[in-house]
């Protein structure tokens, strides 16, 4: 998690830009196995996004996070996986 802390302000800005109501990190980024080759796993929930704009918004957020963090990002939608968390 220390790795992500340095990017907190930029991540919050991306969340506002993309109408993110919740963003959770999980996986190796939270533990000792996180290294320079690790990807970062997020669960996201959006609010107020029309169906027509959803895909563009989702992929723009994913690619923006990858550019910011210089790592692969797995971005899972809470509505699809919410029953598991």
PDB file of N, CA, C and O in Angstrom, chain B, residues numbered from 101:
ATOM      1  N   UNK B 101       0.827  -1.205   0.000  1.00  0.00           N
ATOM      2  CA  UNK B 101       0.000   0.000   0.000  1.00  0.00           C
ATOM      3  C   UNK B 101       0.863   1.257   0.000  1.00  0.00           C
ATOM      4  O   UNK B 101       0.436   2.300  -0.493  1.00  0.00           O
ATOM      5  N   UNK B 102       2.076   1.165   0.550  1.00  0.00           N
ATOM      6  CA  UNK B 102       2.959   2.328   0.570  1.00  0.00           C
ATOM      7  C   UNK B 102       3.204   2.864  -0.832  1.00  0.00           C
ATOM      8  O   UNK B 102       3.293   4.076  -1.031  1.00  0.00           O
ATOM      9  N   UNK B 103       3.314   1.963  -1.808  1.00  0.00           N
ATOM     10  CA  UNK B 103       3.535   2.381  -3.184  1.00  0.00           C
ATOM     11  C   UNK B 103       2.412   3.307  -3.648  1.00  0.00           C
ATOM     12  O   UNK B 103       2.680   4.329  -4.280  1.00  0.00           O
ATOM     13  N   UNK B 104       1.169   2.966  -3.344  1.00  0.00           N
ATOM     14  CA  UNK B 104       0.022   3.743  -3.808  1.00  0.00           C
ATOM     15  C   UNK B 104      -0.131   5.072  -3.074  1.00  0.00           C
ATOM     16  O   UNK B 104      -0.680   6.027  -3.626  1.00  0.00           O
ATOM     17  N   UNK B 105       0.344   5.138  -1.847  1.00  0.00           N
ATOM     18  CA  UNK B 105       0.182   6.347  -1.040  1.00  0.00           C
ATOM     19  C   UNK B 105       0.765   7.570  -1.729  1.00  0.00           C
ATOM     20  O   UNK B 105       0.203   8.661  -1.635  1.00  0.00           O
ATOM     21  N   UNK B 106       1.874   7.402  -2.414  1.00  0.00           N
ATOM     22  CA  UNK B 106       2.509   8.534  -3.092  1.00  0.00           C
ATOM     23  C   UNK B 106       1.667   9.078  -4.249  1.00  0.00           C
ATOM     24  O   UNK B 106       1.889  10.197  -4.711  1.00  0.00           O
ATOM     25  N   UNK B 107       0.708   8.288  -4.710  1.00  0.00           N
ATOM     26  CA  UNK B 107      -0.147   8.678  -5.835  1.00  0.00           C
ATOM     27  C   UNK B 107      -1.572   9.035  -5.403  1.00  0.00           C
ATOM     28  O   UNK B 107      -2.445   9.234  -6.248  1.00  0.00           O
ATOM     29  N   UNK B 108      -1.804   9.115  -4.119  1.00  0.00           N
ATOM     30  CA  UNK B 108      -3.166   9.270  -3.606  1.00  0.00           C
ATOM     31  C   UNK B 108      -3.891  10.478  -4.194  1.00  0.00           C
ATOM     32  O   UNK B 108      -5.040  10.350  -4.617  1.00  0.00           O
ATOM     33  N   UNK B 109      -3.258  11.632  -4.232  1.00  0.00           N
ATOM     34  CA  UNK B 109      -3.922  12.840  -4.751  1.00  0.00           C
ATOM     35  C   UNK B 109      -4.296  12.677  -6.220  1.00  0.00           C
ATOM     36  O   UNK B 109      -5.382  13.085  -6.630  1.00  0.00           O
ATOM     37  N   UNK B 110      -3.407  12.084  -7.015  1.00  0.00           N
ATOM     38  CA  UNK B 110      -3.691  11.888  -8.438  1.00  0.00           C
ATOM     39  C   UNK B 110      -4.791  10.850  -8.648  1.00  0.00           C
ATOM     40  O   UNK B 110      -5.622  10.993  -9.545  1.00  0.00           O
ATOM     41  N   UNK B 111      -4.793   9.810  -7.821  1.00  0.00           N
ATOM     42  CA  UNK B 111      -5.846   8.793  -7.919  1.00  0.00           C
ATOM     43  C   UNK B 111      -7.195   9.406  -7.558  1.00  0.00           C
ATOM     44  O   UNK B 111      -8.196   9.134  -8.221  1.00  0.00           O
ATOM     45  N   UNK B 112      -7.229  10.225  -6.519  1.00  0.00           N
ATOM     46  CA  UNK B 112      -8.478  10.895  -6.140  1.00  0.00           C
ATOM     47  C   UNK B 112      -8.972  11.794  -7.266  1.00  0.00           C
ATOM     48  O   UNK B 112     -10.172  11.858  -7.531  1.00  0.00           O
ATOM     49  N   UNK B 113      -8.062  12.479  -7.918  1.00  0.00           N
ATOM     50  CA  UNK B 113      -8.432  13.348  -9.041  1.00  0.00           C
ATOM     51  C   UNK B 113      -9.012  12.520 -10.191  1.00  0.00           C
ATOM     52  O   UNK B 113     -10.014  12.911 -10.789  1.00  0.00           O
ATOM     53  N   UNK B 114      -8.394  11.389 -10.502  1.00  0.00           N
ATOM     54  CA  UNK B 114      -8.925  10.507 -11.548  1.00  0.00           C
ATOM     55  C   UNK B 114     -10.308   9.984 -11.170  1.00  0.00           C
ATOM     56  O   UNK B 114     -11.186   9.871 -12.025  1.00  0.00           O
ATOM     57  N   UNK B 115     -10.501   9.669  -9.900  1.00  0.00           N
ATOM     58  CA  UNK B 115     -11.805   9.180  -9.445  1.00  0.00           C
ATOM     59  C   UNK B 115     -12.887  10.240  -9.639  1.00  0.00           C
ATOM     60  O   UNK B 115     -13.991   9.925 -10.082  1.00  0.00           O
ATOM     61  N   UNK B 116     -12.581  11.468  -9.315  1.00  0.00           N
ATOM     62  CA  UNK B 116     -13.562  12.546  -9.521  1.00  0.00           C
ATOM     63  C   UNK B 116     -13.867  12.718 -11.007  1.00  0.00           C
ATOM     64  O   UNK B 116     -15.027  12.859 -11.394  1.00  0.00           O
ATOM     65  N   UNK B 117     -12.838  12.708 -11.827  1.00  0.00           N
ATOM     66  CA  UNK B 117     -13.006  12.887 -13.274  1.00  0.00           C
ATOM     67  C   UNK B 117     -13.874  11.793 -13.885  1.00  0.00           C
ATOM     68  O   UNK B 117     -14.618  12.048 -14.831  1.00  0.00           O
ATOM     69  N   UNK B 118     -13.784  10.570 -13.347  1.00  0.00           N
ATOM     70  CA  UNK B 118     -14.471   9.420 -13.934  1.00  0.00           C
ATOM     71  C   UNK B 118     -15.702   8.975 -13.133  1.00  0.00           C
ATOM     72  O   UNK B 118     -16.188   7.858 -13.309  1.00  0.00           O
ATOM     73  N   UNK B 119     -16.202   9.852 -12.255  1.00  0.00           N
ATOM     74  CA  UNK B 119     -17.424   9.566 -11.485  1.00  0.00           C
ATOM     75  C   UNK B 119     -17.330   8.265 -10.699  1.00  0.00           C
ATOM     76  O   UNK B 119     -18.265   7.464 -10.685  1.00  0.00           O
ATOM     77  N   UNK B 120     -16.192   8.066 -10.048  1.00  0.00           N
ATOM     78  CA  UNK B 120     -15.988   6.881  -9.214  1.00  0.00           C
ATOM     79  C   UNK B 120     -16.573   7.164  -7.839  1.00  0.00           C
ATOM     80  O   UNK B 120     -16.210   8.146  -7.192  1.00  0.00           O
ATOM     81  N   UNK B 121     -17.479   6.300  -7.397  1.00  0.00           N
ATOM     82  CA  UNK B 121     -18.024   6.456  -6.052  1.00  0.00           C
ATOM     83  C   UNK B 121     -17.222   5.658  -5.032  1.00  0.00           C
ATOM     84  O   UNK B 121     -17.143   6.045  -3.866  1.00  0.00           O
ATOM     85  N   UNK B 122     -16.622   4.539  -5.465  1.00  0.00           N
ATOM     86  CA  UNK B 122     -15.786   3.728  -4.582  1.00  0.00           C
ATOM     87  C   UNK B 122     -14.655   3.105  -5.397  1.00  0.00           C
ATOM     88  O   UNK B 122     -14.849   2.687  -6.539  1.00  0.00           O
ATOM     89  N   UNK B 123     -13.476   3.052  -4.791  1.00  0.00           N
ATOM     90  CA  UNK B 123     -12.336   2.386  -5.409  1.00  0.00           C
ATOM     91  C   UNK B 123     -11.591   1.650  -4.311  1.00  0.00           C
ATOM     92  O   UNK B 123     -11.153   2.251  -3.330  1.00  0.00           O
ATOM     93  N   UNK B 124     -11.451   0.347  -4.485  1.00  0.00           N
ATOM     94  CA  UNK B 124     -10.767  -0.501  -3.518  1.00  0.00           C
ATOM     95  C   UNK B 124      -9.555  -1.133  -4.180  1.00  0.00           C
ATOM     96  O   UNK B 124      -9.601  -1.491  -5.356  1.00  0.00           O
ATOM     97  N   UNK B 125      -8.487  -1.268  -3.436  1.00  0.00           N
ATOM     98  CA  UNK B 125      -7.328  -2.016  -3.916  1.00  0.00           C
ATOM     99  C   UNK B 125      -7.318  -3.361  -3.191  1.00  0.00           C
ATOM    100  O   UNK B 125      -7.686  -3.447  -2.019  1.00  0.00           O
ATOM    101  N   UNK B 126      -6.896  -4.401  -3.895  1.00  0.00           N
ATOM    102  CA  UNK B 126      -6.776  -5.717  -3.272  1.00  0.00           C
ATOM    103  C   UNK B 126      -5.615  -6.444  -3.923  1.00  0.00           C
ATOM    104  O   UNK B 126      -5.029  -5.957  -4.890  1.00  0.00           O
ATOM    105  N   UNK B 127      -5.291  -7.594  -3.398  1.00  0.00           N
ATOM    106  CA  UNK B 127      -4.237  -8.410  -3.989  1.00  0.00           C
ATOM    107  C   UNK B 127      -2.857  -8.073  -3.449  1.00  0.00           C
ATOM    108  O   UNK B 127      -2.710  -7.594  -2.324  1.00  0.00           O
ATOM    109  N   UNK B 128      -1.849  -8.335  -4.274  1.00  0.00           N
ATOM    110  CA  UNK B 128      -0.459  -8.232  -3.823  1.00  0.00           C
ATOM    111  C   UNK B 128      -0.062  -6.816  -3.415  1.00  0.00           C
ATOM    112  O   UNK B 128       0.875  -6.651  -2.634  1.00  0.00           O
ATOM    113  N   UNK B 129      -0.741  -5.799  -3.917  1.00  0.00           N
ATOM    114  CA  UNK B 129      -0.402  -4.416  -3.557  1.00  0.00           C
ATOM    115  C   UNK B 129      -0.576  -4.156  -2.063  1.00  0.00           C
ATOM    116  O   UNK B 129      -0.046  -3.180  -1.533  1.00  0.00           O
ATOM    117  N   UNK B 130      -1.311  -5.021  -1.392  1.00  0.00           N
ATOM    118  CA  UNK B 130      -1.548  -4.850   0.042  1.00  0.00           C
ATOM    119  C   UNK B 130      -0.596  -5.660   0.910  1.00  0.00           C
ATOM    120  O   UNK B 130      -0.622  -5.540   2.135  1.00  0.00           O
ATOM    121  N   UNK B 131       0.243  -6.480   0.293  1.00  0.00           N
ATOM    122  CA  UNK B 131       1.068  -7.377   1.094  1.00  0.00           C
ATOM    123  C   UNK B 131       2.540  -7.326   0.760  1.00  0.00           C
ATOM    124  O   UNK B 131       3.004  -6.490  -0.016  1.00  0.00           O
ATOM    125  N   UNK B 132       3.250  -8.236   1.365  1.00  0.00           N
ATOM    126  CA  UNK B 132       4.700  -8.301   1.208  1.00  0.00           C
ATOM    127  C   UNK B 132       5.143  -8.865  -0.131  1.00  0.00           C
ATOM    128  O   UNK B 132       6.313  -8.730  -0.490  1.00  0.00           O
ATOM    129  N   UNK B 133       4.252  -9.487  -0.875  1.00  0.00           N
ATOM    130  CA  UNK B 133       4.636 -10.072  -2.160  1.00  0.00           C
ATOM    131  C   UNK B 133       4.649  -9.045  -3.298  1.00  0.00           C
ATOM    132  O   UNK B 133       5.028  -9.379  -4.420  1.00  0.00           O
ATOM    133  N   UNK B 134       4.244  -7.814  -3.026  1.00  0.00           N
ATOM    134  CA  UNK B 134       4.224  -6.758  -4.042  1.00  0.00           C
ATOM    135  C   UNK B 134       5.654  -6.409  -4.430  1.00  0.00           C
ATOM    136  O   UNK B 134       6.497  -6.172  -3.565  1.00  0.00           O
ATOM    137  N   UNK B 135       5.928  -6.377  -5.746  1.00  0.00           N
ATOM    138  CA  UNK B 135       7.271  -6.037  -6.225  1.00  0.00           C
ATOM    139  C   UNK B 135       7.163  -5.227  -7.507  1.00  0.00           C
ATOM    140  O   UNK B 135       6.062  -4.906  -7.955  1.00  0.00           O
ATOM    141  N   UNK B 136       8.315  -4.893  -8.101  1.00  0.00           N
ATOM    142  CA  UNK B 136       8.287  -4.019  -9.277  1.00  0.00           C
ATOM    143  C   UNK B 136       7.612  -4.646 -10.481  1.00  0.00           C
ATOM    144  O   UNK B 136       7.264  -3.931 -11.420  1.00  0.00           O
ATOM    145  N   UNK B 137       7.416  -5.955 -10.488  1.00  0.00           N
ATOM    146  CA  UNK B 137       6.717  -6.609 -11.589  1.00  0.00           C
ATOM    147  C   UNK B 137       5.238  -6.851 -11.337  1.00  0.00           C
ATOM    148  O   UNK B 137       4.533  -7.360 -12.208  1.00  0.00           O
ATOM    149  N   UNK B 138       4.769  -6.492 -10.162  1.00  0.00           N
ATOM    150  CA  UNK B 138       3.373  -6.753  -9.792  1.00  0.00           C
ATOM    151  C   UNK B 138       2.418  -5.802 -10.498  1.00  0.00           C
ATOM    152  O   UNK B 138       2.726  -4.631 -10.718  1.00  0.00           O
ATOM    153  N   UNK B 139       1.253  -6.333 -10.847  1.00  0.00           N
ATOM    154  CA  UNK B 139       0.180  -5.457 -11.306  1.00  0.00           C
ATOM    155  C   UNK B 139      -0.557  -4.944 -10.079  1.00  0.00           C
ATOM    156  O   UNK B 139      -0.246  -5.327  -8.951  1.00  0.00           O
ATOM    157  N   UNK B 140      -1.534  -4.078 -10.305  1.00  0.00           N
ATOM    158  CA  UNK B 140      -2.337  -3.559  -9.201  1.00  0.00           C
ATOM    159  C   UNK B 140      -3.794  -3.863  -9.503  1.00  0.00           C
ATOM    160  O   UNK B 140      -4.293  -3.580 -10.592  1.00  0.00           O
ATOM    161  N   UNK B 141      -4.466  -4.444  -8.519  1.00  0.00           N
ATOM    162  CA  UNK B 141      -5.853  -4.872  -8.657  1.00  0.00           C
ATOM    163  C   UNK B 141      -6.763  -3.892  -7.931  1.00  0.00           C
ATOM    164  O   UNK B 141      -6.570  -3.595  -6.752  1.00  0.00           O
ATOM    165  N   UNK B 142      -7.762  -3.394  -8.659  1.00  0.00           N
ATOM    166  CA  UNK B 142      -8.747  -2.480  -8.093  1.00  0.00           C
ATOM    167  C   UNK B 142     -10.149  -3.019  -8.341  1.00  0.00           C
ATOM    168  O   UNK B 142     -10.399  -3.712  -9.327  1.00  0.00           O
ATOM    169  N   UNK B 143     -11.054  -2.690  -7.433  1.00  0.00           N
ATOM    170  CA  UNK B 143     -12.491  -2.850  -7.650  1.00  0.00           C
ATOM    171  C   UNK B 143     -13.069  -1.438  -7.668  1.00  0.00           C
ATOM    172  O   UNK B 143     -12.790  -0.628  -6.784  1.00  0.00           O
ATOM    173  N   UNK B 144     -13.875  -1.156  -8.684  1.00  0.00           N
ATOM    174  CA  UNK B 144     -14.403   0.194  -8.862  1.00  0.00           C
ATOM    175  C   UNK B 144     -15.926   0.166  -8.914  1.00  0.00           C
ATOM    176  O   UNK B 144     -16.532  -0.793  -9.392  1.00  0.00           O
ATOM    177  N   UNK B 145     -16.526   1.234  -8.415  1.00  0.00           N
ATOM    178  CA  UNK B 145     -17.966   1.442  -8.548  1.00  0.00           C
ATOM    179  C   UNK B 145     -18.158   2.865  -9.071  1.00  0.00           C
ATOM    180  O   UNK B 145     -17.632   3.823  -8.505  1.00  0.00           O
ATOM    181  N   UNK B 146     -18.911   2.986 -10.147  1.00  0.00           N
ATOM    182  CA  UNK B 146     -19.172   4.282 -10.764  1.00  0.00           C
ATOM    183  C   UNK B 146     -20.567   4.763 -10.384  1.00  0.00           C
ATOM    184  O   UNK B 146     -21.456   3.959 -10.100  1.00  0.00           O
ATOM    185  N   UNK B 147     -20.750   6.076 -10.381  1.00  0.00           N
ATOM    186  CA  UNK B 147     -22.085   6.633 -10.175  1.00  0.00           C
ATOM    187  C   UNK B 147     -22.370   7.639 -11.281  1.00  0.00           C
ATOM    188  O   UNK B 147     -21.496   8.407 -11.683  1.00  0.00           O
ATOM    189  N   UNK B 148     -23.597   7.620 -11.761  1.00  0.00           N
ATOM    190  CA  UNK B 148     -24.035   8.610 -12.729  1.00  0.00           C
ATOM    191  C   UNK B 148     -23.430   8.488 -14.108  1.00  0.00           C
ATOM    192  O   UNK B 148     -23.293   9.493 -14.805  1.00  0.00           O
ATOM    193  N   UNK B 149     -23.066   7.293 -14.524  1.00  0.00           N
ATOM    194  CA  UNK B 149     -22.508   7.080 -15.859  1.00  0.00           C
ATOM    195  C   UNK B 149     -23.585   6.431 -16.730  1.00  0.00           C
ATOM    196  O   UNK B 149     -24.131   5.385 -16.381  1.00  0.00           O
ATOM    197  N   UNK B 150     -23.875   7.053 -17.843  1.00  0.00           N
ATOM    198  CA  UNK B 150     -24.865   6.475 -18.755  1.00  0.00           C
ATOM    199  C   UNK B 150     -24.279   5.246 -19.436  1.00  0.00           C
ATOM    200  O   UNK B 150     -23.061   5.102 -19.540  1.00  0.00           O
ATOM    201  N   UNK B 151     -25.144   4.380 -19.891  1.00  0.00           N
ATOM    202  CA  UNK B 151     -24.716   3.169 -20.583  1.00  0.00           C
ATOM    203  C   UNK B 151     -23.883   3.508 -21.814  1.00  0.00           C
ATOM    204  O   UNK B 151     -22.927   2.802 -22.135  1.00  0.00           O
ATOM    205  N   UNK B 152     -24.245   4.582 -22.498  1.00  0.00           N
ATOM    206  CA  UNK B 152     -23.520   4.985 -23.703  1.00  0.00           C
ATOM    207  C   UNK B 152     -22.082   5.402 -23.395  1.00  0.00           C
ATOM    208  O   UNK B 152     -21.191   5.215 -24.223  1.00  0.00           O
ATOM    209  N   UNK B 153     -21.858   5.965 -22.213  1.00  0.00           N
ATOM    210  CA  UNK B 153     -20.536   6.472 -21.841  1.00  0.00           C
ATOM    211  C   UNK B 153     -19.734   5.498 -20.985  1.00  0.00           C
ATOM    212  O   UNK B 153     -18.561   5.740 -20.702  1.00  0.00           O
ATOM    213  N   UNK B 154     -20.358   4.408 -20.576  1.00  0.00           N
ATOM    214  CA  UNK B 154     -19.728   3.519 -19.597  1.00  0.00           C
ATOM    215  C   UNK B 154     -18.387   2.966 -20.076  1.00  0.00           C
ATOM    216  O   UNK B 154     -17.392   3.082 -19.361  1.00  0.00           O
ATOM    217  N   UNK B 155     -18.336   2.374 -21.253  1.00  0.00           N
ATOM    218  CA  UNK B 155     -17.108   1.727 -21.736  1.00  0.00           C
ATOM    219  C   UNK B 155     -15.978   2.736 -21.883  1.00  0.00           C
ATOM    220  O   UNK B 155     -14.851   2.469 -21.466  1.00  0.00           O
ATOM    221  N   UNK B 156     -16.270   3.894 -22.473  1.00  0.00           N
ATOM    222  CA  UNK B 156     -15.231   4.914 -22.627  1.00  0.00           C
ATOM    223  C   UNK B 156     -14.704   5.360 -21.268  1.00  0.00           C
ATOM    224  O   UNK B 156     -13.496   5.517 -21.088  1.00  0.00           O
ATOM    225  N   UNK B 157     -15.598   5.563 -20.321  1.00  0.00           N
ATOM    226  CA  UNK B 157     -15.217   5.997 -18.981  1.00  0.00           C
ATOM    227  C   UNK B 157     -14.377   4.928 -18.281  1.00  0.00           C
ATOM    228  O   UNK B 157     -13.348   5.235 -17.680  1.00  0.00           O
ATOM    229  N   UNK B 158     -14.820   3.680 -18.363  1.00  0.00           N
ATOM    230  CA  UNK B 158     -14.117   2.561 -17.728  1.00  0.00           C
ATOM    231  C   UNK B 158     -12.690   2.439 -18.268  1.00  0.00           C
ATOM    232  O   UNK B 158     -11.730   2.396 -17.499  1.00  0.00           O
ATOM    233  N   UNK B 159     -12.560   2.386 -19.592  1.00  0.00           N
ATOM    234  CA  UNK B 159     -11.238   2.179 -20.178  1.00  0.00           C
ATOM    235  C   UNK B 159     -10.343   3.403 -20.024  1.00  0.00           C
ATOM    236  O   UNK B 159      -9.128   3.262 -19.891  1.00  0.00           O
ATOM    237  N   UNK B 160     -10.918   4.594 -20.040  1.00  0.00           N
ATOM    238  CA  UNK B 160     -10.112   5.785 -19.805  1.00  0.00           C
ATOM    239  C   UNK B 160      -9.543   5.772 -18.388  1.00  0.00           C
ATOM    240  O   UNK B 160      -8.382   6.129 -18.187  1.00  0.00           O
ATOM    241  N   UNK B 161     -10.341   5.366 -17.411  1.00  0.00           N
ATOM    242  CA  UNK B 161      -9.846   5.257 -16.039  1.00  0.00           C
ATOM    243  C   UNK B 161      -8.752   4.200 -15.950  1.00  0.00           C
ATOM    244  O   UNK B 161      -7.695   4.451 -15.373  1.00  0.00           O
ATOM    245  N   UNK B 162      -8.994   3.030 -16.513  1.00  0.00           N
ATOM    246  CA  UNK B 162      -8.002   1.941 -16.472  1.00  0.00           C
ATOM    247  C   UNK B 162      -6.675   2.393 -17.075  1.00  0.00           C
ATOM    248  O   UNK B 162      -5.624   2.227 -16.457  1.00  0.00           O
ATOM    249  N   UNK B 163      -6.719   2.957 -18.263  1.00  0.00           N
ATOM    250  CA  UNK B 163      -5.488   3.367 -18.940  1.00  0.00           C
ATOM    251  C   UNK B 163      -4.821   4.546 -18.226  1.00  0.00           C
ATOM    252  O   UNK B 163      -3.594   4.645 -18.210  1.00  0.00           O
ATOM    253  N   UNK B 164      -5.615   5.431 -17.642  1.00  0.00           N
ATOM    254  CA  UNK B 164      -5.053   6.554 -16.882  1.00  0.00           C
ATOM    255  C   UNK B 164      -4.334   6.059 -15.631  1.00  0.00           C
ATOM    256  O   UNK B 164      -3.270   6.570 -15.283  1.00  0.00           O
ATOM    257  N   UNK B 165      -4.911   5.068 -14.956  1.00  0.00           N
ATOM    258  CA  UNK B 165      -4.249   4.481 -13.790  1.00  0.00           C
ATOM    259  C   UNK B 165      -2.952   3.788 -14.193  1.00  0.00           C
ATOM    260  O   UNK B 165      -1.941   3.909 -13.501  1.00  0.00           O
ATOM    261  N   UNK B 166      -2.976   3.068 -15.300  1.00  0.00           N
ATOM    262  CA  UNK B 166      -1.761   2.398 -15.769  1.00  0.00           C
ATOM    263  C   UNK B 166      -0.670   3.406 -16.111  1.00  0.00           C
ATOM    264  O   UNK B 166       0.501   3.188 -15.799  1.00  0.00           O
ATOM    265  N   UNK B 167      -1.048   4.494 -16.743  1.00  0.00           N
ATOM    266  CA  UNK B 167      -0.074   5.529 -17.094  1.00  0.00           C
ATOM    267  C   UNK B 167       0.508   6.178 -15.842  1.00  0.00           C
ATOM    268  O   UNK B 167       1.716   6.396 -15.754  1.00  0.00           O
ATOM    269  N   UNK B 168      -0.347   6.481 -14.884  1.00  0.00           N
ATOM    270  CA  UNK B 168       0.097   7.107 -13.644  1.00  0.00           C
ATOM    271  C   UNK B 168       1.023   6.189 -12.854  1.00  0.00           C
ATOM    272  O   UNK B 168       2.089   6.608 -12.402  1.00  0.00           O
ATOM    273  N   UNK B 169       0.610   4.937 -12.692  1.00  0.00           N
ATOM    274  CA  UNK B 169       1.321   4.003 -11.820  1.00  0.00           C
ATOM    275  C   UNK B 169       2.452   3.260 -12.524  1.00  0.00           C
ATOM    276  O   UNK B 169       3.273   2.612 -11.876  1.00  0.00           O
ATOM    277  N   UNK B 170       2.492   3.356 -13.847  1.00  0.00           N
ATOM    278  CA  UNK B 170       3.507   2.659 -14.650  1.00  0.00           C
ATOM    279  C   UNK B 170       3.488   1.150 -14.392  1.00  0.00           C
ATOM    280  O   UNK B 170       4.529   0.502 -14.285  1.00  0.00           O
ATOM    281  N   UNK B 171       2.267   0.618 -14.296  1.00  0.00           N
ATOM    282  CA  UNK B 171       2.048  -0.808 -14.055  1.00  0.00           C
ATOM    283  C   UNK B 171       0.759  -1.234 -14.732  1.00  0.00           C
ATOM    284  O   UNK B 171      -0.113  -0.415 -15.021  1.00  0.00           O
ATOM    285  N   UNK B 172       0.655  -2.539 -14.978  1.00  0.00           N
ATOM    286  CA  UNK B 172      -0.619  -3.077 -15.437  1.00  0.00           C
ATOM    287  C   UNK B 172      -1.638  -2.934 -14.316  1.00  0.00           C
ATOM    288  O   UNK B 172      -1.309  -3.082 -13.139  1.00  0.00           O
ATOM    289  N   UNK B 173      -2.875  -2.647 -14.695  1.00  0.00           N
ATOM    290  CA  UNK B 173      -3.959  -2.495 -13.732  1.00  0.00           C
ATOM    291  C   UNK B 173      -5.090  -3.435 -14.119  1.00  0.00           C
ATOM    292  O   UNK B 173      -5.531  -3.452 -15.268  1.00  0.00           O
ATOM    293  N   UNK B 174      -5.554  -4.216 -13.152  1.00  0.00           N
ATOM    294  CA  UNK B 174      -6.783  -4.989 -13.307  1.00  0.00           C
ATOM    295  C   UNK B 174      -7.877  -4.190 -12.620  1.00  0.00           C
ATOM    296  O   UNK B 174      -7.792  -3.911 -11.424  1.00  0.00           O
ATOM    297  N   UNK B 175      -8.906  -3.823 -13.377  1.00  0.00           N
ATOM    298  CA  UNK B 175      -9.984  -2.986 -12.862  1.00  0.00           C
ATOM    299  C   UNK B 175     -11.279  -3.782 -12.947  1.00  0.00           C
ATOM    300  O   UNK B 175     -11.829  -3.979 -14.030  1.00  0.00           O
ATOM    301  N   UNK B 176     -11.757  -4.234 -11.797  1.00  0.00           N
ATOM    302  CA  UNK B 176     -12.973  -5.037 -11.735  1.00  0.00           C
ATOM    303  C   UNK B 176     -14.138  -4.161 -11.312  1.00  0.00           C
ATOM    304  O   UNK B 176     -13.989  -3.278 -10.467  1.00  0.00           O
ATOM    305  N   UNK B 177     -15.289  -4.407 -11.900  1.00  0.00           N
ATOM    306  CA  UNK B 177     -16.498  -3.633 -11.617  1.00  0.00           C
ATOM    307  C   UNK B 177     -17.207  -4.221 -10.399  1.00  0.00           C
ATOM    308  O   UNK B 177     -17.543  -5.405 -10.387  1.00  0.00           O
ATOM    309  N   UNK B 178     -17.432  -3.410  -9.389  1.00  0.00           N
ATOM    310  CA  UNK B 178     -18.065  -3.862  -8.150  1.00  0.00           C
ATOM    311  C   UNK B 178     -19.437  -4.475  -8.400  1.00  0.00           C
ATOM    312  O   UNK B 178     -19.803  -5.451  -7.744  1.00  0.00           O
ATOM    313  N   UNK B 179     -20.194  -3.926  -9.329  1.00  0.00           N
ATOM    314  CA  UNK B 179     -21.536  -4.461  -9.588  1.00  0.00           C
ATOM    315  C   UNK B 179     -21.473  -5.905 -10.082  1.00  0.00           C
ATOM    316  O   UNK B 179     -22.400  -6.681  -9.852  1.00  0.00           O
ATOM    317  N   UNK B 180     -20.393  -6.263 -10.754  1.00  0.00           N
ATOM    318  CA  UNK B 180     -20.242  -7.638 -11.233  1.00  0.00           C
ATOM    319  C   UNK B 180     -19.696  -8.563 -10.165  1.00  0.00           C
ATOM    320  O   UNK B 180     -20.044  -9.744 -10.125  1.00  0.00           O
ATOM    321  N   UNK B 181     -18.840  -8.035  -9.299  1.00  0.00           N
ATOM    322  CA  UNK B 181     -18.167  -8.864  -8.306  1.00  0.00           C
ATOM    323  C   UNK B 181     -18.606  -8.552  -6.887  1.00  0.00           C
ATOM    324  O   UNK B 181     -18.109  -9.170  -5.945  1.00  0.00           O
ATOM    325  N   UNK B 182     -19.510  -7.624  -6.711  1.00  0.00           N
ATOM    326  CA  UNK B 182     -19.902  -7.149  -5.398  1.00  0.00           C
ATOM    327  C   UNK B 182     -20.405  -8.212  -4.457  1.00  0.00           C
ATOM    328  O   UNK B 182     -20.228  -8.107  -3.243  1.00  0.00           O
ATOM    329  N   UNK B 183     -21.028  -9.230  -4.998  1.00  0.00           N
ATOM    330  CA  UNK B 183     -21.546 -10.285  -4.140  1.00  0.00           C
ATOM    331  C   UNK B 183     -20.417 -11.064  -3.471  1.00  0.00           C
ATOM    332  O   UNK B 183     -20.633 -11.727  -2.457  1.00  0.00           O
ATOM    333  N   UNK B 184     -19.227 -10.984  -4.032  1.00  0.00           N
ATOM    334  CA  UNK B 184     -18.083 -11.715  -3.502  1.00  0.00           C
ATOM    335  C   UNK B 184     -17.299 -10.923  -2.468  1.00  0.00           C
ATOM    336  O   UNK B 184     -16.481 -11.488  -1.742  1.00  0.00           O
ATOM    337  N   UNK B 185     -17.545  -9.601  -2.396  1.00  0.00           N
ATOM    338  CA  UNK B 185     -16.745  -8.792  -1.465  1.00  0.00           C
ATOM    339  C   UNK B 185     -17.568  -8.304  -0.300  1.00  0.00           C
ATOM    340  O   UNK B 185     -17.048  -7.611   0.575  1.00  0.00           O
TER     341      UNK B 185
END
